């Protein structure tokens, strides 16, 4: 019975279905799994209650991002075959179960269960849920692929906008000790199970003979192909690996800040005349989530007009200038720090949302979901690199007696170097060689 409800044939939309009903279904799942961006709210309570270091408290987040990329890569073809409803159901189950396992782990004082639950099991839900609507949205909106994927992936970036204040309030109500954290995780798991199930029920795929009708035409550009490339062939092209480097560098530069946002802003200005309180730090996390979310829609939609390659030039080149701004301002400029971090996170989010449309331009729509899943292994690498760089450098500098901005100066310089590498890789992207194209009948 359940298998029948999740089958691709039960997901096909009836004639006359309004395609604008599909993005809300994708948002229901992406807003749920986007909670991962609020992990930094849990870091200080976990560190205090379980005696963890900053590096160790980041482990569930890091493993979750690693599993996101791996499950998306390994499950991408299966998602294409089983359909978005099946994928969303799997994502909902794994993500919610990850919280429940984590709740048990904290209650028992067994941190390895938190890593297993949130990082491994929940990370599988992240990966399958992330790619579940992408191919479907591109098929519904072939005329506006950047905007369509931007709407859904905007939800992933905005998940922390809801989760950050909500989690903070629950920790204040239940307590930030072991029982309080356990109850908070338990409530998260149950609520997200219900909320994400809305997307499972609402999602639809277009009928085989469907076309956008009066939708606006796609402007002709040399970087947009009308051919198709399979996922197996795509990974043999230099274009795929250049985009892998681009995404990895862009994500590493943003995720390092995002994962440590709350402790980073308090530590950066701890010795200044205007220290940042814990409540303000939580607000900073929510603000970054807002710009991360907005960037996914605004910049991805803009890419439909200016082209994917040009928009990535802005993400990567602009990121270099913004990190330089943080370095030069130091501890004397909270407004500069906040503004630069907001823009960096908007570019970070925009890079995610634009990636599926970039892949569609280069490889066509045949297996764009599966190709996207494989590309997200770059996110797995960045999910380790970004937090590891920021946390390890900060821990080492703190042990050496450094304080304030000196804790993070080396990390910021590394991020600038990575963005320069990503910029160079984007410049090398060219149209895919026709030898990789599938026969037109396919």
N, C-alpha and C positions, 0 to 999 in steps of 0.2 A: 504493500500500500504506500509506504513512505517512498520507496524506490520509484514507484510510478509517478508520484507527485513531483519528484525531483528530476524526472527524465526530460531531455531536451524537447520532446514532442509536446509536453504539457506546458512548456515555457513560451511557445510561439504565439505572438500577439494575433488577435483577431483582426479582420479587415477593418480599417478605419481607426486603429489604435493611435492615440496621440503620442508621438515620440517624446514629447516634453514630460511625460510621466515616468520615463526611464531614469533620468538623472536623480530624482529623489530616492529611488530604490537603491541606487549606487551610494548615495550620500548616507543612507541609514547604516550601511556596513562600514564605510570609510570613516564616518564620525566616531563609530565605536572603536575600531582598531587604531584610530588616531590618538587614543589615550596614551599610547607609548611615548608620545612627546612630552607627557607630563611626569615621566618617571623621576625627574630631578626633585619633585616635591617629596617623594618617598626616601630619597637618599639620606638626608640628615636624621630622620627618625630611625631608619634601619641602622645607620652607623652608631647612633647613641644606644639603642636598645640591644643590639647584637654585637657591638664592639668591632665594627668593620672599618676598614680604610676607605678612602674615596675611590680608589681603584677597584676594590672588591665590591663595593656597593653598586658600581656601574656594571657589574658582570651580567645580571639578568637582562639589562637593556642591550648590552653588546651582543649577547647570545641571541636575543630576540631578533635583532637586525640581521645577524648572520643567518638565522633560520628563515627569516623573511626572504632573503635572496636565494638561499638553497631550495626552499620549498617552491618558490615561484619558478625557479629554473627547472627543477625536476618535475613539477606538476603542471607546467604551462601547457604542454600538449594534452594532458589529461583534462585540464579545464576546458580547452577548446572542444574536446570530444564530448565531455559530459554536460557542458553547458553552464551558464552563470548561476542558475538556481542551485544546482548541486554544489558548486564551488562556494557559494555564500553560506550554505548550510554547514559545510565542513568548517569554514572559517569561523562561524558563530560558535560551533561546538568546541573547537580547539581553543579559541581565545578566551571563552568563558571558563572552560575547564582549567586553563592555565592560572586564572585568578583563584579558583577554588583550591587547587593544589598549593599555591603560594600561601593562602590563608592557613592551611594546615601546617605548612612548614614554619611559619612565623609563630603560630600557637605552640608548636613543639620545640621551638628554638633550633630548628634544623634548616640552616640557610641553604643547604644544597637543594632542598625541596623548592625553595623560592626560585633558584636558578633553573631547576628542571621545569617547574610549572610555568612561570612567566616567560623564561627565556626559551626553552625548548618547545614545550607544547603550545604555549601562546604564540611563539614565533612562527610556528607552522600556520596558525590561524592568520597571522599578519600577512604572510606571503600569499596564501591562497586567496584571502579576502582582498588583498591589494590588486591582484590582477583579474579578479573575477568579473568586473564589469567593463574592463578596458576595451576588449575586442567588440563587445556588444555595443558600447557607446559609439565607437568609430563606425560601425555598420549602420547605426541609426543616424549619424551625423557625418556623412562623408564630405559634406560641404564645409563643415566647421570642426575638424577633428581636434584642433587645439583648444577651442572653447569647450567642447563636450568633455574631453578628458580632464580639462581644468576644473569643471564643475565638480566632478566626482572626487578627484584627487585633492581638491580644495577641502573636502570634508576630512581627509586624512590629516592635512595640516591644521585644520581647525579643531580637531578632536580634543586637544589639550586646552583650548579656550573654555570648553565645558569641564573637562576633567580636572584641570588645575585648581580652580576655586572650589569645586565640589569635593575633591580629595582633601584639600586643606581644611575645609569645614568638617568633614567626617573625622579627620584626625583630631581636630579640636574637640569634637563631640565625644568620640570614643576614647580618645587619649592617644598619645604618640608612643606609648609603651608597647610591649609585645601583644597583649590582648587587643589593644586598640587598633594596631596595624592589621591584626588578623581579621577583626570584624570589618574593617574598611575594605580589605581585599575580598571578603565574602560578599559584601553588598555589591561591590563592583562586578563580580562574576555573575550574579543573578540579574542585575539590572541590564548589563550589556547583552545577556542572552535574550532577553525580551525585546530590547530595542533593535538589535541587529536582525532579529527574525522578521521585522517589518520589510526589510529589503528582500529577504528570501521569498516572501509572499508576493511582493509587488513587481519583481523583475520580469521583463519580457524580451524576447528576441524578435527581430523583424521577420516577416514571412519571406520565403525564398524569392518571390517575384517583386518584393517591395523596392521602391525607389523614392528619393526625397521629393520628387515632383517639382514644385515651384521653388525649391530651395535655391539660394544664390549659387552661381557657378564658382568653381574653384579657379582662382587666377593662375594662369600658366606660369610655371617657373622651371628652370632647368634642373633644380634639385628635387622636383616632385615626379615620381615615376608613375606610369600607368600599368607597369608590369607587376609580377608577383614573384617573391622569393620565399622558399620554405625555410623553416627554422633551422633545419640541418644545413642548408646551403648558406644561410645568413652568417652563421658562426665561422664560416670559412672565408669571409670577406674582410678586407682591412677596414671597411667602414664600420662594421660591428665593433671591432676592437678599439677603433679610435673613439667611438661613442662611449665605449666602456670606460676608457681613460677619462673622457670628459665628465661623465657622470660621477665616477669615483672621486675625482678631484673636487668637483663642485660640492658633493655631499660631505666629504671629509671636512671641508672648510666650514660648513654650516653645522654639522651634527656635533662637532666638538663643543661649540658654544651652547647648543640647545640642550645637550645631555647634562651639562654642568651649569646651566643658566643661573639658578638660584644661588648656589654657593659661590659662583664665579663673581657675580656682581657685588655680593657682600664682601668677598675677599679682596676684590680689586680696589674698593674704596674704604677698607677697614681702617686704615691709618690716616685717612684724610679728615678734613674738617666737616665733611658731610657724609658720614657712614650711612649705609643702606640697611634698614631694618628687615627682619624676616618677612613681615607682611608685605613690604614694598617689593621684596625679591620675588614673592609669589605672584604679585601683580606684574612684574617684569616678565615672568614665564608666560603668563596669559597674554601679555602684549606681543611677545615674540610669536606666540601661536596665532594671534590675529594677523600679523603681517605675513607669516608663513602661509596662512590660509588665503589671504587676499592676493599674495603674489602668485599663487597657483592658478587663480582664475584670471587675474589682470594680465600677467606676463604671457601666459599660455594663449589667451585670446589675442593678444597683440601679435603673437608669432604667426597667426593666420594672415596678418596683414604685411608684416615685414620679413617673414621667412624664419625658419628655425635656426639657421646658421648665424644670422644677424642677432637674434635674441640671445643665443649663447655667448656671443661676443660681449654683449652687455652684462650677462651674469658673471662671467669670469674676469673680464677686464675691470668692471665696476667693483667686484669683490676685492681686487688688489688695492684699489684706491681707498676703499672703506676700511680695510684692515690697517692700512697706513695711517688713516685718520685716528683710529683707536690708539695706535702706538704713539703717535705724536702728541695726542691730547693727554695721555697718562691718567693719573688720578685726579687731575684738576678739572676734568670735564665730564660730569655725569650725563648732561644732555647729549654731548658728542658720542659718548659710549653707547647710550640707549638708541640714538638715531642711527648710528652706523650698524649696530647689531640688528635693528629692525630691518634695514635695507638688505643686509647680508642674508637674513632669514627669508626675506621676500624673494631674493634670487635663488636661494636654496630650494624653496618651495616651487618656484617657477621652473627650475631645472627638472624636477620630478614630473610636473604636469606636462611639460613640453616634450619629454622623451618619447611617449607613445606616438605623438604626431610626427616627430622626427623619423621614427622607425617606419611609420606608415608611408612617409614621403620617399624613403629610400628603398623599402622592401615590399611595399604594397600591403593589401589587407588580408591576404590568404591565411597567414599564420602570425599576424602581428601580435596577438596575445601571447603566443608561445615564445616569440622572439623577445618580447618585452620581459617575460619571465626570466629568460636567460641573461638579459642585460642587467637585471636586478642583482646579479651576483656582485656587480660593482658596489651596490649598496651594502652587501654583506661585508666586503672588504673595508669600505668606508666606516661601517658601523663598529669595526674593531679599531681602525686607525685613528679616527677622530677622537673618541673618548680616551683611547690609550695615550695619544699624544698629550692631550690637555691634562688628564689626571696624573699620568706618570711624571710629566715635567713639573706640574704643580707640587706633587708630593716630594719630588727630589729637591726642588727649590726651597720648599718649606723646611725640609730637613737640614738644608744648608743655612737656614736663618733668614731667608728672603721673605718679604711681606709685600702686600699691595700689588701694584702692576708687575713688579719683578717676578711674581709667581707665574705670570702668563706671557711675558715678552717673547721668550724663545718659541712658545707654541704659536704665537701670532706670526712670527717670521716664517715658521715652517708652512703655515697655511698660505701665506703669500706665494711661497715657492710652488706649492701644489697648484694654485690657481693659474700661475704662469704656464705650468706644464699642460693643464687642461686647455688653456687658450690656444696653445700651439697645436694640440691634437685636433681641436675643432677646425682650425684653419686648413688642416690636411684632408678634411672630409670632401669627397667627390661623389658623383653619381655612381651607382653600382654597375660593374661590368655586366653587359648583357649575357655573358656566358652563364651567369648564375640565375637568370630568369627562368621561370617555369614556362612550358608550352602554353599558349594562349587558351587552349581548351580547358586546362586545369583551373 
